[in-house]
Amino acid sequence: MSLRSADRTRYDRATAHLDAPVAIVDLAAFDVNAADLVRRAGGKPVRVASKSVRCRALLERVLAREGFAGVMAFTLPEALWLARAGFDDILLAYPSADRTAFAELAADPELAAAVSVMVDDEAQLDLIDASRGAEGTERVRVCLELDTSLRALAGRIRVGALRSPLRAPGELGAFARRVAARPGFRVVGVMAYEGHIAGVGDTVRGRPGRSLAVRLMQSAARRELAGRRAAAVAAVREAVPDLEFVNGGGTGSVQHTAAEDAVTEVAAGSGLYVPRLFDNYTSFHGRPAALFALPVVRRPGVGVVTVLGGGYPASGAAGRDRLPEPWLPEGLRYDPQEGPGEVQTPLLGPAADDLLIGDKVWFRHAKAGELCERFAELHLVEGESVVAVAPTYRGEGRTFL
């Protein structure tokens, strides 16, 4: 029996008492993945990206492990909620325009000490100051973001996400001086997230030419960014000698980013669940830990079953790689005329003939935490048993984005 077949047997037995749709996290796989992230970080702390987990119990589980420290949040209300729940050292990974949340942050010394916000424009500082209110006297901890994209042909070609407008080391250093001189703010960190390296697989199935092109691009991007990031951090430290942290990387680039002297910590989150988009890397291989099951509700014909629901596409540029992957039993595929539907999904393949009405088909989401926006609970599996049920953010009534 293959490992995947054995996993299917375990998951079916563990959830035999549960009706689908149902979502699980395999704790053994989750822990193995966490240990691998720590190993690849080479002694530097891993800050866990909450958007890729979206479950407080699992955030607590991974932060209890040696090698993990701090949370990277995705919205300011989420960061404040986590801080009030006892999490500390929370870095907000994206700028916010939430005036109400900024008023809360600036008025509460405990929140102001626990949360650092992202800025790359003085207009963002103006918005924070305008949000403070009479009680908003606390200094706001801020992190400056450096653009990491690779540029070629005098900037006419860009590879990487459109994020910060601050690209040159001198630009970041000058901005740091302006922020440091401004009352009510304290510069504590620098972040440079290289999504074109950390979030893009370098082995594209069936496309060796494209795979080689991605690897060459990433190799060039790593070299360019390492020098520019070091210079940018040095420029910021001239203005802010007591800088607390320099954050970089992501699941796909942990070992490369951690090797840079200028970087003090790396971020990762998707590598805990290992969704399907993270199958395409040569540098590491994780174990799928988060899955969801849909029930078979129809058998339209030979080699076909229909499951209830399934239309859970991931964010990003639309494409087949953004769709959930039928995972267990092996050998199922979408009907190209229908794909995964909002309320029903036909699945084709010889494995369909062995499925009965009520059986579960297990899927992997294309991304990590987005799965949790579809389910209120994650059933935590050890061996052939569900050992706990943990609410997702959605299950706690929190839908931050």
PyMOL commands that set and color helices and strands:
alter all, ss='L'
color gray80, all
select helices_A, chain A and resi 3-14+27-41+50-52+56-63+76-84+99-107+109-114+122-131+169-180+195-198+208-239+251-258+270-273+276-278+320-322+350-354+369-373+394-396
alter helices_A, ss='H'
color red, helices_A
select strands_A, chain A and resi 22-26+46-49+68-73+90-92+115-119+140-145+150-152+157-159+185-192+245-248+265-268+290-301+304-308+325-328+333-334+344-348+360-364+377-382+385-391
alter strands_A, ss='S'
color yellow, strands_A
deselect
rebuild
show_as cartoon
